[in-house]
Amino acid sequence: MIKKLRRKFILVASGAIFIILTFVLTCILGLFTYYSYNELNALLDYISQNNGNMPAVYHQDENDPFTHHIIFKVNINDELAYETRYFSVITDSSNNAVRSDFEHISAVSVDETDHFLTLAQTGKRQRGKIEDDGNTYYFLSRPLTAEQAEMLTGTNTADYRLTVFLDCTRKLYTTRMIVQFSLSIGLISMLLFIVIVSVFSRRAIQPTVDSYEKQKEFITNAGHELKTPLAIISANTEVIEMTTGSNEWTQSIINQVKRLTGLVNRLITIARLDEGDSEKIDLSQEVDLSAFASELATSFEAVASQQGKAFEHHIAENVKVKGDRNSIRELYTILIDNAIKYCDEGGTVRIELSMKRKSVFSVSNTFAEGEGKDYSRYFERFYRGDTSHSHEKAGYGIGLSMARSVAELHKGKIEVSYKDGMITFTAIL
């Protein structure tokens, strides 16, 4: 149980820091990437609106769309025109280049004009991104007004378009590197956090461990201390019956002593199972589950018959597992006893044992009122789904909790389901 608690603490703490780290990195990198790409689009718009050329001296204008294109204003200075690598081409209605400007870029020549125009026209986009020889370019293509066409080409009779190509290779490379480094640092930080939490987790849960150990020690000691007075009460009651004869009072005392003895024994067993004490529990034994199930079916069939309940069993032969014989026997006994105890009057109890990849032992019983119940709580310690508290069904709510502890001790599990008026508990070992 302590190991499970420690693993859960590490898992919860790591999950919390993972969510926080993911949220922070997503926000930072998302905004950074958004800003970077929008800055490129803003530069394209600005160059395009200045007829394919960026002024060497920038004059701030509140109405300039360049500064209001994105959430964060671009850092503008007089060096921006010399830092920005771009070229522009003016084409006529036949998509022939009539004028070009390559003064602000050295990696592209006039001879490559048609090549870039062809790449930009793929898909007939007005704005987009193209790749060429390891370089990345953003482009923007828009028609020229009559006034702009006359100013730039000397005529306004043709349908001219201005296409601006912006070299964003370094900008995108820097953006990708920052994203990759951030993710790498985030991953390393996450792994480092898990290591630190794993190292110090035992110290963090030590108060809980100490409390649990004291509780376990108290249950064990109290259980052993209670056995002596219970044995004395039982012996004295038998002496009274031998002297004065049996009556309803002595029978009541004996019945209650049996119930308390059973409770004490189960509490001690649970305290032992919670830690899986290897000195007391031998999991290397070969256990013949078929023999166990057949023996218990024979014993409980008579009990069910006395209560007017049908009893069915289908037990496969030669089903064997490695485990603790006494613990598994207790597990099967708890499930069958519960099924008979809580089966509806005149109902049916059915047990099945089969072998797949693991052994599967299922116990079903008729339970008409089981629809919609929260069966997940049935394995909670001291929880009782039946609140009638009648003497026939009275219990302490530790049987199924104990059964689950046995299953987990054997690296197995217990499942519960409800279908067609029957509740089924399945132990997989």
C-alpha positions in Angstrom: 0.0 0.0 0.0 2.9 2.4 0.8 4.4 1.7 -2.6 1.1 2.4 -4.3 0.6 5.6 -2.3 4.1 6.7 -3.3 3.5 6.0 -7.0 0.2 7.8 -6.9 1.9 10.8 -5.2 4.6 10.9 -8.0 2.0 10.5 -10.7 -0.3 13.3 -9.4 2.6 15.7 -8.8 4.1 14.9 -12.2 0.7 15.2 -13.9 0.1 18.6 -12.3 3.5 20.0 -13.3 3.1 18.5 -16.8 -0.2 20.3 -17.2 1.2 23.6 -15.9 4.4 23.3 -18.0 2.4 22.4 -21.1 0.0 25.4 -20.6 2.9 27.9 -20.1 4.9 26.6 -23.1 1.9 26.5 -25.3 0.9 30.1 -24.5 4.5 31.4 -24.8 5.4 29.6 -28.0 2.0 30.0 -29.5 2.1 33.8 -29.0 5.7 34.0 -30.2 5.0 32.0 -33.3 1.8 34.0 -34.0 3.8 37.2 -33.6 6.6 36.0 -35.9 4.3 35.0 -38.7 2.2 38.1 -38.4 5.2 40.3 -38.4 6.2 38.7 -41.8 2.7 39.4 -43.2 2.9 42.9 -41.9 6.2 43.5 -43.6 4.7 42.2 -46.9 1.7 44.5 -46.6 3.9 47.5 -45.9 6.3 46.8 -48.8 3.3 46.2 -51.1 1.6 49.4 -50.1 4.8 51.3 -50.8 4.9 50.0 -54.4 7.3 47.2 -53.8 9.9 49.2 -51.9 10.6 49.8 -48.2 11.5 53.5 -47.4 15.0 53.9 -46.0 13.6 56.3 -43.3 10.4 55.3 -41.6 8.0 58.0 -40.3 5.6 56.8 -37.6 1.9 57.1 -38.6 -0.9 56.2 -36.3 -3.0 55.1 -39.3 -0.3 53.0 -40.8 -1.6 49.4 -41.1 2.0 48.2 -40.6 2.0 49.0 -36.9 -1.6 47.9 -36.3 -1.5 44.7 -38.3 -0.7 42.5 -35.4 -1.3 42.3 -31.6 2.2 43.4 -30.8 3.7 46.4 -32.6 6.7 45.7 -34.8 10.0 47.1 -33.6 10.5 49.8 -36.2 13.7 51.7 -36.8 15.7 53.1 -39.7 17.7 50.0 -40.0 14.7 47.8 -40.9 14.9 48.7 -44.6 18.5 47.4 -44.7 17.8 44.3 -42.6 14.9 43.1 -44.7 15.6 40.9 -47.8 13.0 41.1 -50.5 12.3 41.6 -54.2 9.3 42.7 -56.2 8.0 42.0 -59.7 5.3 43.8 -61.8 3.5 41.6 -64.3 1.0 42.4 -67.1 -2.2 40.6 -67.8 -0.3 37.8 -69.5 1.8 37.3 -66.4 4.9 38.6 -68.2 7.4 40.6 -66.0 7.5 44.2 -67.1 9.5 45.5 -64.2 11.4 44.1 -61.3 13.4 45.2 -58.3 16.2 42.9 -57.0 18.3 45.6 -55.2 17.4 44.4 -51.7 18.4 40.7 -52.1 21.5 39.0 -53.4 20.4 35.3 -53.5 18.0 35.8 -56.3 18.7 37.3 -59.8 16.6 38.7 -62.6 17.0 35.5 -64.5 14.9 33.6 -61.9 11.9 36.0 -62.1 9.8 33.6 -64.2 10.7 30.7 -61.9 9.4 32.5 -58.8 6.3 33.8 -60.5 5.5 30.2 -61.5 5.9 29.0 -57.9 3.8 31.8 -56.6 1.0 31.1 -59.1 0.7 27.4 -58.0 -2.8 27.1 -56.6 -3.6 30.7 -57.8 -3.0 32.1 -54.3 -2.7 35.9 -53.6 -0.7 35.3 -50.4 1.4 32.3 -49.4 4.7 30.6 -48.8 7.1 28.9 -51.2 10.3 26.9 -50.8 13.2 27.1 -53.2 16.7 25.7 -52.9 16.5 25.5 -49.1 15.2 29.1 -48.7 11.7 30.1 -47.7 9.8 33.1 -49.1 6.5 34.7 -48.3 4.8 36.4 -51.1 1.9 38.8 -51.6 0.3 39.5 -55.0 -2.2 42.3 -55.6 -3.5 44.4 -58.6 -2.2 47.9 -59.1 -4.5 50.8 -59.3 -4.5 52.9 -62.5 -2.5 55.7 -60.9 0.1 53.2 -59.5 0.3 51.4 -62.9 0.9 54.7 -64.7 3.5 55.8 -62.1 5.4 52.5 -62.2 5.0 51.4 -65.8 4.1 54.5 -67.7 0.7 53.2 -68.8 -2.6 52.4 -67.3 -4.1 50.5 -70.1 -3.1 47.0 -68.9 -4.0 44.9 -66.0 -0.9 45.0 -63.9 -0.1 43.1 -60.7 2.6 43.7 -58.1 4.1 40.6 -56.4 6.4 41.0 -53.4 8.7 38.2 -52.3 10.0 38.4 -48.7 13.0 36.1 -47.7 12.0 34.8 -44.3 14.5 31.9 -44.1 16.4 33.2 -41.2 13.3 34.4 -39.4 11.6 31.1 -39.6 14.8 29.2 -38.8 15.2 31.3 -35.6 11.6 30.7 -34.7 11.9 26.9 -35.2 15.1 26.8 -33.1 13.5 28.8 -30.3 10.5 26.4 -30.3 12.7 23.3 -30.4 15.0 24.6 -27.6 12.0 25.5 -25.5 10.4 22.1 -25.9 13.7 20.4 -25.2 14.2 22.5 -22.0 10.6 21.8 -21.1 11.1 18.0 -21.5 14.4 18.1 -19.5 12.7 20.1 -16.8 9.8 17.6 -16.7 12.2 14.7 -16.4 14.3 16.5 -13.7 11.1 17.2 -11.8 10.1 13.6 -11.9 13.5 12.5 -10.6 13.4 15.1 -7.8 9.8 14.1 -6.8 10.8 10.4 -6.9 13.7 11.0 -4.6 11.8 13.1 -2.1 8.4 11.4 -2.4 9.0 9.2 0.6 9.8 12.1 2.8 6.6 13.9 1.6 4.3 11.0 2.4 6.2 10.0 5.6 3.5 11.5 7.9 0.9 9.4 6.2 3.2 6.3 6.3 3.7 6.8 10.0 0.0 7.2 10.6 -0.8 4.1 8.6 1.9 2.0 10.4 0.5 3.0 13.7 -3.0 2.1 12.6 -1.9 -1.2 11.2 0.0 -1.9 14.5 -3.0 -1.0 16.5 -5.3 -3.2 14.5 -2.9 -6.2 14.8 -2.3 -5.7 18.6 -6.0 -5.0 19.4 -7.0 -8.0 17.4 -4.7 -10.3 19.3 -5.8 -8.7 22.6 -9.5 -9.2 21.8 -9.0 -12.9 20.9 -8.3 -13.8 24.6 -11.5 -12.3 26.2 -13.6 -13.6 23.3 -12.3 -17.1 23.9 -13.0 -16.7 27.6 -16.5 -15.5 26.9 -17.1 -18.4 24.6 -15.8 -20.9 27.0 -17.8 -19.5 29.9 -20.9 -19.6 27.8 -20.4 -23.2 27.0 -19.9 -24.0 30.7 -23.2 -22.2 31.5 -24.9 -24.3 28.8 -23.5 -27.4 30.4 -24.7 -26.4 33.8 -28.1 -24.8 33.1 -28.8 -25.9 29.6 -28.9 -24.0 26.3 -31.3 -21.1 25.9 -31.8 -18.1 23.6 -29.5 -15.9 25.7 -26.5 -18.3 25.6 -27.1 -18.9 21.9 -27.1 -15.1 21.3 -23.8 -14.8 23.2 -22.2 -17.6 21.2 -23.5 -16.1 17.8 -22.1 -12.6 18.7 -18.8 -14.1 19.8 -18.5 -15.9 16.5 -19.3 -12.7 14.6 -16.7 -10.7 16.6 -14.1 -13.4 16.2 -14.7 -13.4 12.5 -14.4 -9.6 12.4 -11.1 -9.6 14.4 -9.6 -12.3 12.1 -10.5 -10.4 9.0 -9.1 -7.1 10.3 -5.8 -8.8 11.1 -5.8 -10.4 7.7 -6.4 -7.1 5.9 -3.6 -5.5 7.9 -1.4 -8.3 6.8 -2.5 -8.1 3.1 -2.2 -4.4 2.7 1.6 -4.6 2.8 1.8 -8.1 1.2 4.2 -9.3 3.9 6.3 -11.8 2.1 7.3 -13.5 5.3 3.8 -14.5 6.0 2.4 -14.9 2.5 4.0 -17.3 0.1 3.1 -16.5 -3.5 5.2 -19.2 -5.0 2.7 -22.1 -4.2 0.9 -23.8 -7.0 -2.7 -23.5 -6.3 -5.3 -25.8 -7.8 -8.2 -23.4 -8.3 -10.5 -26.1 -9.8 -10.2 -28.1 -6.6 -10.9 -25.0 -4.5 -13.9 -24.0 -6.5 -15.4 -27.5 -6.6 -15.0 -27.9 -2.8 -16.5 -24.5 -2.0 -19.4 -25.1 -4.5 -20.3 -28.4 -2.7 -20.2 -26.7 0.7 -22.2 -23.6 -0.3 -24.7 -25.5 -2.4 -26.3 -26.9 0.7 -26.4 -23.4 2.3 -28.2 -22.0 -0.8 -30.6 -24.9 -0.9 -31.6 -24.3 2.8 -32.4 -20.7 1.9 -34.5 -21.7 -1.1 -32.0 -20.3 -3.7 -30.9 -22.1 -6.9 -27.2 -22.8 -7.1 -25.4 -23.4 -10.4 -21.7 -23.9 -11.1 -19.5 -24.4 -14.1 -15.9 -25.1 -13.2 -13.2 -25.9 -15.7 -10.7 -28.6 -14.8 -7.0 -28.2 -14.2 -7.0 -24.4 -13.6 -3.9 -23.6 -11.6 -2.0 -20.5 -10.7 0.9 -19.4 -8.5 -0.1 -17.8 -5.3 -1.0 -18.1 -1.6 -3.4 -21.0 -1.1 -5.1 -19.6 2.0 -5.6 -16.1 0.7 -7.2 -17.3 -2.6 -9.4 -19.6 -0.7 -10.5 -16.7 1.5 -11.1 -14.6 -1.7 -13.4 -17.3 -3.3 -15.2 -17.8 0.0 -16.0 -14.1 0.4 -17.4 -13.8 -3.1 -19.6 -16.9 -2.8 -20.8 -16.1 0.7 -21.7 -12.6 -0.4 -23.6 -13.9 -3.4 -25.7 -16.2 -1.3 -26.2 -13.6 1.4 -27.4 -10.9 -0.9 -29.2 -13.0 -3.5 -33.0 -12.2 -3.8 -35.4 -14.7 -2.3 -35.9 -17.6 -4.6 -33.1 -16.3 -6.9 -30.1 -17.9 -8.5 -26.5 -18.0 -7.5 -24.0 -19.0 -10.3 -20.3 -19.5 -10.1 -17.9 -20.0 -13.0 -14.2 -20.8 -13.3 -12.3 -20.7 -16.6 -8.7 -20.2 -17.8 -7.8 -17.7 -20.5 -4.6 -15.8 -20.3 -5.3 -15.7 -16.6 -7.8 -17.5 -14.3 -11.3 -16.0 -14.3 -13.5 -16.7 -11.4 -17.0 -15.1 -11.5 -19.8 -15.2 -9.0 -23.3 -13.9 -10.0 -26.5 -13.6 -8.0 -30.0 -12.3 -8.7 -30.3 -8.8 -7.5 -33.5 -7.0 -8.7 -32.7 -3.7 -7.0 -29.2 -3.4 -8.4 -30.0 -1.2 -11.4 -28.2 2.2 -11.2 -26.2 1.5 -8.0 -22.7 2.8 -7.6 -20.8 -0.5 -7.5 -17.4 1.2 -7.4 -17.9 1.9 -3.7 -18.5 -1.8 -2.9 -14.8 -2.3 -2.5 -14.4 0.6 -0.1 -13.5 -0.5 3.4 -16.5 -0.5 5.8 -18.9 0.4 3.0 -22.2 -1.6 2.9 -24.5 -1.3 0.0 -27.3 -2.9 2.0 -28.4 -0.7 4.8 -31.1 -3.0 6.2 -28.8 -4.2 9.0 -30.9 -7.3 9.4 -29.3 -10.1 11.3 -29.4 -12.2 8.2 -27.4 -9.8 6.1 -25.5 -7.9 8.8 -21.8 -7.3 8.0 -19.0 -4.9 8.5 -18.2 -3.9 4.9 -14.7 -5.4 4.8 -15.2 -8.6 2.9 -15.0 -7.2 -0.6 -12.2 -4.8 0.5 -10.3 -7.8 1.7 -11.1 -9.7 -1.6 -9.7 -6.9 -3.6 -6.5 -6.8 -1.4 -6.0 -10.5 -2.1 -6.5 -10.0 -5.9 -4.0 -7.1 -6.0 -1.5 -9.1 -3.9 -1.5 -11.7 -6.7 -1.2 -9.0 -9.4 -4.8 -9.5 -10.4 -8.0 -7.5 -10.1 -11.7 -7.7 -9.2 -14.4 -6.3 -11.4 -18.1 -5.8 -10.8 -20.9 -5.6 -13.3 -24.7 -5.7 -13.5 -26.8 -7.1 -16.3 -30.2 -8.7 -16.8 -31.1 -8.5 -13.1 -27.9 -10.2 -11.9 -24.8 -8.7 -10.2 -21.5 -10.3 -11.1 -18.1 -10.1 -9.3 -15.2 -11.4 -11.3 -11.8 -12.1 -9.9 -8.9 -12.3 -12.4 -5.7 -13.8 -11.1 
